[in-house]
Amino acid sequence: MAKRGRPKRSNPQAERKIFKAELEACPTCNGGLTSVGNAAHSKKTVQTFEGEFHVVAYSRLCDKVGCEKNGHHYHAVGHLQIALPGESYGLDIVAYIGWQREREQQRFAEIKKKLNQKGVSINERSVGRLYRLYQALLKGGWKKVRNRLAQTEQEYGGLILTSDGLKPDGCGGTLYVVYEALSGTPVSAMWLEVCDAVRITAWLRQTEAVNFKVLATMSDHEEALLIGLKTVWPEAKHQLCQEHYISGLSEPVHQADTQLQQSLQTQLRGLPKPPKMRGEQKDESRMREVGQSQPGQIEAQEQPDPTPSPLLLPTSF
């Protein structure tokens, strides 16, 4: 009997989101990692509140001769901020289900109805499954998390952590999630209605990662999150996530471009209309004179001939 599983989601029209491994240097030899010719290690269609996305993640490879990790692939972790491993529903939907269940005291049937109204295709059974997934993530009880972190520490000499905040529509707080980048493991999550360094630091101290050596951390440019990571792991190196870093660089340029467009539109509105050429003025005057003297003839000329023209066929080919 064939094994039954959840059907894979597919939408050829879905927008593509591509992620590459955040690490650019090998943790063992410090040599540059390459992504040329590497196949995707994760490829799936994900349903979110913003629509469906085809999420693809590519690894980087250490190709330095003599390195212990030569030929080893380092996976991307940014795609986990859209959907957890093995899931075709976005993390924003998982967070929404958890908030509605615990904070709003909604039943699964009521949550399912709300999600359907928001355009999310989901049944009541899947709502219950995603809620259990949400509970495991918040409790840090993700399956085999401790074993995965221990194995990663033994293999690489430590962990590389990345963290980000998510604020789904209809939720009154921000869901912070921390991942281990080398193994692609979600470690823990926490809802915070007031996002300050004190609360973020207290949450990070309770995660499973504090029991292991941390080599480096990654995050966006949120100040409270930066302070929390540096407070809990002061000796670890820190870098900004590539996507957030590039977004931060382009944002001032985008704002300046928008302001320039608005300024040009305002200035152009105040300019006088261009003068008409002499030939155009004569043609308009002539048309007005003809229209006043022979209005019937002008109307007759403008009306199409009701008798259709004969269709001429070629006599030879």
Secondary structure by P-SEA (a helix, b strand, c coil): ccccccbbbbbcccbbbbbccccccccccccccccccccccbbbbbbccccccbbbbbbbbbcccccccccbbbbbccccccccccccccaaaaaaaaaaaccccccaaaaaaaaaaacccccaaaaaaaaaaaaaaaaccccaaaaaaaaaaaaccbbbbbbbccccccccbbbbbbbbcccccccbbbbbccccaaaaaaaaaaccccccccccccccccaaaaaaaaaacccbbbbccaaaaaaaaaaaaaaaaaaaaaaaaaaaaacccccccaaaaaaaaaaaaaaaacaaaaaaaaccccccccbbbbccc
